[in-house]
Amino acid sequence: MVERVINWFEHQAFGVCEWLGQKLGIASTNVRMYFIYLSFFTFGSPVIIYFVMAFLLEYKEFFKPKKNRRPNVWDF
């Protein structure tokens, strides 16, 4: 039962902790624990940050600069 919950969170819950753990070079379970601890100490404000990060990860292709842009005068 616990494994099913862990697998669901890793694959269905936006993947924010896994992505952040890969970027920071730490285990995603540690990132999840830090989010939980911070949520208790700050009365849930990291949840807002989590949802903002989930939105940015979902639409990250939209926010990336276009590769086929025409170079401007200042590009070398």
N, C-alpha and C positions, 0 to 999 in steps of 0.2 A: 504494500500500500504506500509506504513512504517513497519507494523508488518511483512509483507511478506519479506521485505528486512532484517529485524532483524533476523527472523527465518532462512533465507538463510545463513546469515553470521554465525549464531550459529551452524548450522548443516553441512554446505558445505565448509566453509572457513577454513578447517584444524583443527579447535577446539583449536588453540594455546592459545587464550585469555581465553577461558573457563578453560583449563587445568592449565594455570598459575594462574588464579584467585583462583582455588581450592587449589593449592599448597600454595599460599600466604595467603589464607583466606579472600580474598576480592571479591567483585562482578566483574563478567567478563565484565560488561559494563564500570566499572572504568578502567580496564586494557585496553580495547579498546580505551577509551578516552586518556589514557596516551600514547598509541602507536601513536595515531593521533597527539597529541600535540608535542611529541618528533619528529615525522616525519617533522612537519612544522619547528621546531626550528633547527633541525640538517640536513635539506635538504634531508630527505628520508633514512638516514642510518638505522633507526630501521626496515625498510622494509626488509633489508638484514638479520637482526637478526631474524625477523619473519619467513622468508623462511627457514633459517637454523633450527629454532625450529620446523617448520612444517615437515621438512625432518626427524629430529630426532624422533619426535612423530610418524611419519608414520612407521619408521623402528626401534622402540625402542626394539622390541623383539630380533632383531639382535645384539644390543649392550649390552643386559643384559648378565651377566655371566651365564654359564650353571650350573644347579643345580646338575646334576649327574656327576660332575667332580670327578675324583679320588683325594682323599686328598693327599697333599704332606707332606713332613717331618716336615714342620714348622706349620702345623695346629694342634691345640690342641683338 
